[in-house]
Amino acid sequence: MAQRTAVIVGQCASPHSSIAQRLARWGVQCLFAKSYTEARSLLQQRACDLILSDLQLADGSARRLAALLEGSPVSLFCSYPIEDSCLWIPVVARGRDCWGAAPLRPREFGVLLRRAFAERRPAGAS
């Protein structure tokens, strides 16, 4: 099975973030970009399965990434901060625009990620 890849975009895009560490435990390679421009450049060079982004980036809305993903097998979720947490907004689901779908709370989003990645990890991965 080919290694799954996620791109994490935004101010907190770091291998030390909790979401990057969780994905890494599931055998997902994480790549990082601080801006829409960096993410677009990265996506032109590398295939990925998932993009996680801040909704508002320093150089514009992450919603602009959706146009790059049309017809691809990639999904895009954007985080939107609320109080001391965030909501995860589905923007693209496997290449299809899903803007307007119900946002997910962190726990719901964690379940979705676990189903997508942890339950399909390669043999021998922890």
C-alpha positions as CSV (number, residue, x, y, z in Angstrom):
1,M,0.0,0.0,0.0
2,A,1.4,3.4,-0.9
3,Q,2.0,5.8,1.9
4,R,-0.8,8.3,2.4
5,T,0.1,12.0,2.4
6,A,-1.5,15.0,4.1
7,V,-0.6,18.7,3.6
8,I,-1.1,20.9,6.6
9,V,-1.4,24.6,5.8
10,G,-1.4,27.7,8.0
11,Q,0.2,29.4,11.0
12,C,0.4,26.2,13.0
13,A,1.7,24.0,10.2
14,S,4.3,22.1,12.1
15,P,5.5,18.5,12.7
16,H,4.9,19.3,16.4
17,S,1.2,20.0,16.1
18,S,-1.1,17.4,17.7
19,I,-2.8,16.6,14.4
20,A,0.5,16.1,12.5
21,Q,1.7,13.8,15.3
22,R,-1.6,11.8,15.2
23,L,-1.4,11.4,11.4
24,A,2.3,10.4,11.6
25,R,1.4,7.7,14.2
26,W,-1.0,6.3,11.6
27,G,1.7,6.2,8.9
28,V,0.6,9.4,7.1
29,Q,3.4,11.5,5.7
30,C,2.8,15.2,6.6
31,L,4.0,18.1,4.5
32,F,3.7,21.7,5.6
33,A,3.0,25.0,4.0
34,K,2.5,28.4,5.7
35,S,0.4,30.1,3.0
36,Y,-1.9,29.5,0.0
37,T,1.0,30.2,-2.3
38,E,3.3,27.6,-0.7
39,A,0.5,25.1,-0.6
40,R,-0.3,25.6,-4.3
41,S,3.3,25.2,-5.2
42,L,3.6,22.0,-3.1
43,L,0.4,20.6,-4.7
44,Q,1.9,21.2,-8.1
45,Q,4.9,19.0,-7.2
46,R,3.4,16.3,-5.0
47,A,0.2,14.2,-4.8
48,C,-1.6,14.1,-1.5
49,D,-4.7,12.5,0.0
50,L,-5.8,15.3,2.4
51,I,-5.3,19.0,3.0
52,L,-5.9,20.5,6.4
53,S,-5.8,24.3,6.5
54,D,-6.6,27.4,8.5
55,L,-9.7,28.9,6.8
56,Q,-8.0,32.3,6.7
57,L,-4.4,32.3,5.6
58,A,-2.0,35.3,5.6
59,D,-2.3,35.5,1.8
60,G,-6.1,34.9,1.5
61,S,-8.7,32.3,2.0
62,A,-7.9,28.6,1.9
63,R,-11.2,28.2,0.0
64,R,-9.1,29.1,-3.0
65,L,-7.4,25.7,-2.8
66,A,-10.7,24.0,-3.7
67,A,-10.3,25.0,-7.3
68,L,-7.0,23.1,-7.5
69,L,-8.7,19.9,-6.2
70,E,-11.7,19.7,-8.5
71,G,-11.9,16.1,-9.9
72,S,-9.0,14.8,-7.8
73,P,-9.1,12.2,-5.1
74,V,-8.1,14.8,-2.5
75,S,-10.2,16.2,0.4
76,L,-9.8,19.6,2.0
77,F,-11.0,20.6,5.5
78,C,-10.5,24.1,7.0
79,S,-10.3,24.9,10.6
80,Y,-12.3,27.8,12.0
81,P,-11.4,28.9,15.5
82,I,-14.1,29.2,18.2
83,E,-13.4,30.1,21.8
84,D,-10.7,27.6,22.9
85,S,-11.3,25.1,20.1
86,C,-12.2,25.0,16.4
87,L,-14.7,23.6,14.0
88,W,-13.5,21.7,10.9
89,I,-15.3,22.8,7.7
90,P,-15.6,20.3,4.9
91,V,-14.7,22.2,1.7
92,V,-13.8,19.4,-0.8
93,A,-14.6,15.7,-0.4
94,R,-12.5,13.5,-2.9
95,G,-12.5,16.2,-5.5
96,R,-16.1,17.3,-5.1
97,D,-17.1,20.7,-3.7
98,C,-18.9,20.2,-0.4
99,W,-18.9,23.8,0.8
100,G,-21.9,24.3,3.0
101,A,-21.8,20.8,4.6
102,A,-22.2,20.8,8.4
103,P,-18.9,21.7,10.2
104,L,-17.4,19.0,12.5
105,R,-16.4,19.4,16.1
106,P,-12.9,18.2,16.9
107,R,-14.1,14.9,18.3
108,E,-16.2,14.2,15.1
109,F,-13.3,15.2,13.0
110,G,-11.0,12.9,14.9
111,V,-13.4,10.0,14.2
112,L,-13.4,10.8,10.5
113,L,-9.6,10.9,10.4
114,R,-9.3,7.7,12.3
115,R,-11.6,5.9,9.9
116,A,-9.8,7.3,6.9
117,F,-6.3,6.7,8.0
118,A,-5.8,4.6,11.2
119,E,-8.0,1.8,10.1
120,R,-6.3,1.6,6.7
121,R,-2.7,1.9,7.8
122,P,-0.1,-0.5,6.3
123,A,0.6,-3.7,8.2
124,G,3.2,-3.2,10.9
125,A,2.4,0.5,11.4
126,S,1.3,1.6,14.9
